[in-house]
Amino acid sequence: MQTINERPSPDTKPRVDSLVDVLPFNDRIPRHDGEVAFDQAWEIRAFAMTVALHERLGFPWEEFQAELIGAIERWEAAQSDLEQWSYYERWLAALEELARSKGWVTGEELDARTREILDQPSTIDHHHAVRDPVAIVPAGQGA
Amino acid sequence: MTSTQQKIQPVEGLAKHSDEELAARAKAMESILVEKGIIGTDAIDYMSSVYENEVGPQLGAQVVAKAWTDPEFKARLLADATEACKELGFSGMQGEEMTALENTPDVHHLVVCTLCSCYPWPVLGLPPNWYKYPAYRARAVRDPRGVMKEFGLDLPESVEVRVWDSSAELRYFVLPMRPEGTEGWTEEQLAGLVTRDSMIGVGDVRHPEG
């Protein structure tokens, strides 16, 4: 049975923090009050996917670390303005390389699926505005 | 600069990619990995919950604090939340409409997306994982008081509870009641009392100590 308000166990965060600590260009990781922070939902999904893959499949974290260094180097080699890179864009590039080298996905699969997703209207699931409450529990009927 | 490949360049391409493209690539990766059974959505959800409070610029708290201190802003917020939020410089709203629901001593609002996970992004940042769980989506409608109790919110019986269905076109968030004992507080101090859960309606705001 799924609990709705599940929180991660207290030992998880220090473990994830320590994975982040060993990543290259650590000072470039976006932070908010000292904590790892994200501006976009996809950034946290890419982050969480990578950590979850590492923990569930047990590949050494150094492999992702190396891919991330490579992804940042490739960017720097091609750019004149070295300050313009985005940490999580490079992160996603590194994750894609890792996934390809592990044989989890091919570049073609990823391109095709990305195209499908971009072609879907963003409101496909749940389009219409619902302007009235879907349920009302009147006063005096508290459980 | 020349490129050796002409097809749609993946992230590895060196052009600047839009967040829409990057979001689609991340989603594509996740859906393929999950489909192949390499990783479960639950495992990814779990890891994303570690830092979930650090997502987004926490704008909702500012909106609520301003409404608590500025009656004219509050009136505009309740009349048209999308426009009122734009006043505070929030962008990223792709045409969807937002509505703020004001809690009163007599009526408490709870927000759910019954079909998926429609959520007032620009104001509340990333939805918590439980927001998209079937357990929340169904039970928030059937037993809203029970759900709120699980989150530690036990409302008096004299309060009516209204449940609102967020959709892609119209997203709701709750304007909670200003806690007592905060007279003379600045907007910034007040914003520190506003919790994400209070703006979804499952939780209370923080109360001043003492």
Interface residues (C-beta under 8 A of the other chain):
Chain A: Q2 T3 I4 N5 E6 R7 P8 T12 K13 V16 H32 E35 V36 A37 F38 D39 Q40 A41 W42 E43 I44 R45 A46 F47 A48 M49 V51 A52 L53 E55 R56 L57 A71 R74 W75 A78 Q79 Q84 Y88 E89 L92 A93 L95 E96 E97 A99 W104 V105 G107 E109 L110 D111 R113 T114 R115 E116 I117 L118 S122 T123 D125 H126 H127 H128 A129 V130 R131 P133 V134 A135 I136 V137 P138 A139 G140 Q141 G142 A143
Chain B: M1 K7 I8 P10 V11 E12 L14 K16 H17 D19 E20 E21 L22 A23 A24 R25 A26 K27 A28 M29 E30 S31 I32 L33 K36 I38 I39 G40 A43 I44 D45 Y46 M47 S48 S49 V50 Y51 E52 E54 V55 G56 P57 Q94 E97 D106 V112 C113 T114 L115 C116 C118 W121 L126 N129 W130 Y133 P134 A135 Y136 R139 V141 R142 D143 P144 R145 G146 V147 K149 E150 F151 L155 P156 E157 S158 V159 E160 V161 R162 V163 W164 D165 S166 S167 A168 E169 L170
